[in-house]
Amino acid sequence: MKPSITIEYCPKCHWLLRAAYMAQELLTTFEDELYGVTLHPSEIAGRYTISLDGEKLFDRKQEGRFPEIKELKQLVRDKVNPGKNLGHSDVSVK
């Protein structure tokens, strides 16, 4: 079975659109590799985490920032299809 991504976001912080944008980017880039992306409104204020089958890939509070979309695509690619070329998204993120 293909892996699933969960984006848990704070609805009180109005981060739904950011989460939806990232979901759309991941589904477009990994349409053959992912089962789906779930958007999950968090009950914890300020939470924004991205997980792949329960494994945390990114946590806004730990990193002190939101992920860049290129960075997120690289994190997902490294787990679901390490050989996949991401084109312009393979440029290193600083």
C-alpha positions as CSV (number, residue, x, y, z in Angstrom):
1,M,0.0,0.0,0.0
2,K,1.2,3.5,-0.8
3,P,2.1,5.9,2.0
4,S,-0.1,8.7,3.3
5,I,0.8,12.1,4.4
6,T,-0.9,14.0,7.2
7,I,-0.6,17.8,7.6
8,E,-1.8,18.8,11.0
9,Y,-2.4,22.6,11.2
10,C,-3.8,25.1,13.7
11,P,-7.2,26.4,12.4
12,K,-7.1,29.2,14.9
13,C,-3.9,30.5,13.3
14,H,-5.7,30.4,9.9
15,W,-3.1,27.9,8.4
16,L,-5.7,25.9,6.4
17,L,-4.8,27.6,3.1
18,R,-1.0,27.0,3.7
19,A,-1.8,23.3,4.5
20,A,-4.0,23.0,1.4
21,Y,-1.3,24.5,-0.8
22,M,1.3,22.1,0.5
23,A,-1.1,19.2,0.0
24,Q,-1.8,20.2,-3.6
25,E,2.0,20.5,-4.3
26,L,2.7,17.1,-2.8
27,L,-0.2,15.4,-4.6
28,T,0.9,16.9,-7.9
29,T,4.5,15.9,-7.5
30,F,4.0,12.5,-6.0
31,E,0.7,11.4,-7.7
32,D,2.0,7.9,-8.4
33,E,3.8,7.4,-5.0
34,L,1.2,8.6,-2.5
35,Y,-2.1,7.2,-1.4
36,G,-3.2,10.6,-0.3
37,V,-2.8,13.7,1.9
38,T,-5.0,14.3,4.9
39,L,-5.5,17.8,6.4
40,H,-6.0,17.5,10.1
41,P,-7.1,20.6,12.2
42,S,-5.1,20.5,15.4
43,E,-6.6,21.1,18.8
44,I,-3.2,22.4,20.0
45,A,-2.6,26.1,19.2
46,G,0.3,26.8,16.9
47,R,0.8,23.3,15.7
48,Y,1.9,22.6,12.1
49,T,3.4,19.2,11.5
50,I,3.8,17.0,8.5
51,S,4.0,13.3,8.9
52,L,4.4,10.3,6.5
53,D,2.6,7.2,7.8
54,G,3.0,8.5,11.4
55,E,6.7,9.4,11.0
56,K,7.2,13.2,11.6
57,L,8.9,14.8,8.7
58,F,8.6,18.4,9.8
59,D,7.5,20.3,12.9
60,R,7.1,24.0,12.8
61,K,7.8,24.4,16.5
62,Q,11.0,22.4,16.4
63,E,12.3,24.2,13.4
64,G,11.0,27.6,14.3
65,R,9.6,28.1,10.8
66,F,7.4,26.6,8.1
67,P,9.0,24.3,5.5
68,E,9.9,25.7,2.1
69,I,8.0,23.7,-0.5
70,K,11.3,22.5,-2.2
71,E,12.5,21.3,1.2
72,L,9.2,19.5,1.8
73,K,9.3,17.8,-1.5
74,Q,12.9,16.6,-0.9
75,L,11.9,15.2,2.5
76,V,9.0,13.3,1.0
77,R,11.0,12.1,-2.1
78,D,13.8,10.8,0.1
79,K,11.2,8.5,1.9
80,V,8.9,7.5,-1.0
81,N,11.1,7.4,-4.1
82,P,14.8,8.3,-3.4
83,G,15.6,8.1,-7.1
84,K,13.0,10.5,-8.3
85,N,14.2,13.7,-10.0
86,L,12.4,16.8,-8.7
87,G,13.7,19.1,-11.4
88,H,14.1,22.6,-10.2
89,S,13.0,21.5,-6.7
90,D,16.3,19.5,-6.4
91,V,18.2,22.8,-5.9
92,S,19.6,22.7,-2.4
93,V,17.6,24.5,0.3
94,K,19.5,26.7,2.8
